Amino acid sequence: MSAPRLTASLWISAHIRRCEIAGANASVTRRGDEQSGQILLCLRSAGEHPWMSLGRVLQRATLGDGAAGWTWLIGPQPQEWETVTAKLDRQIAFDPDLWVLEIDDPQGRHFLDDPVA
């Protein structure tokens, strides 16, 4: 028997609270399936200029050793926000049950305990 998992909506609510406690802004930009929707974390930060916005995207995954974790959807390097949103649009078209949680933190933190590969 497998261990019980948190529903997607409960995990999202808890993660928003964790971000807020640490002083970051977090908001749901797309609601997915309440029970088991895939979750993408969009890490948004300012670029060199105040009008520039950069982002990185993490997705839940099972890592090579079978443990739960996260992987970079585009890559670990920040991308222009237009590139990020275009990738998100393609993912949403592929998986309509997808959740998108946007985290706006000047330090670029994701606030995850699970490993990021």
N, C-alpha and C positions, 0 to 999 in steps of 0.2 A: 504494500500500500504506500502510495506517495504521500509526502508531507503536505498539509493544507497550504494553499497559497492565498495571499491577499488578492482581493478583486482589484482590477485596474483602477477603478474610481477611488477606492480607499487608499491605494498606494499613492495616487496622484495627490489626494487631499493631504496625506501625511507629508509628502515631499514638499508641497507648497508651504506648509507650516514650518518645516525644517529650514527652508530657504529664508523665510521671513524672520525667523528667530536669529539667523546669522546676518541679517541686514540686507539681503538681496531681494529683488522683486521677482516673483514667479507668477505666471498666469497660464491658464489653459487657452490655447489658441485654436484647438480642435478637440471636440469630444468624440471619443470612440465608443466601442462596446463596453458597457458598464462592468461586465464580469471579466472578460479575458482579452480585451483589445491590446494590441501591441503598443508600446510606449516609445515615443521619440523625445529626447531632451534636446532642445535648441539652446545653446549657450551663446548669448548675444553680448557683444562688447563693442566699445568705441574703437575706431581705427585711429590713424595718425591725426585726422582732422575731426572736429566736433560733429560735422555732418556725415561722416563716414560710419557705417555700421558693418561689423564683421560678425561671423557666426561659425559655430561648429555644431555637429549633430551626433548624439549618441543614441544607440538603439539597444534594447535588451537582447541578450543572446546567451546561448549555452556555449561556454568556452571549451577549448580542446580537451581539458581534463574532466569535462562533464559538469563543472560547477556553473552556477548562474553568474552572469556578469554583464558587461556592456562592451560594445565595440563602436568604433567610429564609422559613421555612415558615409561620410565624404573623405575623411582623413583628419588627423589631429591638428593640422594647421588651420588657422582661421581663414575663412573664405569671405568674399564680398556677399552681402546679405541677399542680393539678387540671385546669386548662385545657390545659396542655401534654400531660398524659397522655391526656386525652380525644382530642386531635388525633392523637397517636401511635397510639392504638387504631384510629381511623378509617383511618389510613394503612396500618397492618398488615393490616386487613381487606381493603383494596384491593390490597396488594402483599405476599403472604406470604413473599417472598424478601428482605425488607427487613432491614437491619442497623440497630441503634440503639446508638450509643456515647454514654454519659453522661460528661460531663466536669464535675467539681466543682472549681472554682477560685475562690478569694475575689475575684480580680481580673476574673473573667468572660472570660478569654482562651480562644480557640478553637485556637490553635497551628497555623493554616493558612497556607501560603504562597500558595495560589491566591487570586485576588480574591474578595471578598464583595460582592454587589450587592444 
